[in-house]
Amino acid sequence: MPDCAVIWDYDGTLVDSRHRNLSVNRSIIEGLTGRSWKDFEALHSVEDYDAAVARCTNWRDFYQREFGLREDMLETAGRMWTRCHLTDETPVVPFSGVLETLQALAHLPHGIVSQNSRQIIEATLDPLGLGDRFEHVIGYEQVAPGRQKPAPDGLLECLERMTALGPGAAFYVGDHPTDAMCVAQARREMISRGLEIRVWSIAVLYGGESVDGWPEAPDFLARTPEEIIEIVGREAHCQQPVRGVESAPHDLEEMA
């Protein structure tokens, strides 16, 4: 059983999938509503799409709030999402520095917990040569409806598979407020169960964004993927610490 693990969000953390996600959502919304995607501000541009995603809690909230989809339409949207993604050829690429970070932390087990589809994640990572880097991938299909992030179910499931929830340390790396909220809920759940595994959130802000206004403050900030190496090494003693990182819980306000 490993004493340290790293779990990643997918979209906006490992890969830049915004352009494909926008393309796929345009197809889904036109198919479900019979209206042009141009009728919806969230689909006008990548910037508008980013802003809409940022103000929503999860994908179900996104579809209901931005497009007015009824509850009974959400599962149809989920099925269309996977089908459209697997046929859309818009490029998806890892963020600069991600491949080097995964290589530097290759001695640790890695997993993915995402609101995207596991089938999509695996189909995208395999051609990039990353399919074998992750021991477990938890997508939206592996989580009960209504229990997507910020509920901790997916993260707890991945942690149990990877660590058996034994003593040790784990990090969840994500780019959205929901990711930090998920870690906070998972931590409360594990404390209530008397588990000794420590779980920390790392917020990745590759574009220089701020965590001001996040409902739950992340434990650490990483402006680049390389900073994740240093945070993990320093805080969990999973490897020899590397000097140069300024992120720590008590430095959060200064860094933000």
Buried (B, 14 or more C-beta within 10 A) or exposed (E): EBBBBBBBBBBBBBBBBBBBBBBBBBBBBBEBBEEEBEEBEBBBEEEBBBEBBEEBBBBBBBBBBBBEBEEEBBEBBBEBBBBBBEEBEEEBEBBEBBBEBBEBBEEBBBBBBBBBBBBBBBBBBEEBEBBEBBBBBBBBEBBEEEEBBBBBBBBBBBBBBBBEBEEBBBBBBBBBBBBBBBBBBBBEBBEEEEBEBBBBBBBBBBEEBEBEEBEBBBBBBBBBBBBBBBBBBBBBEBBEBBEEBEBBEEEBEEBB
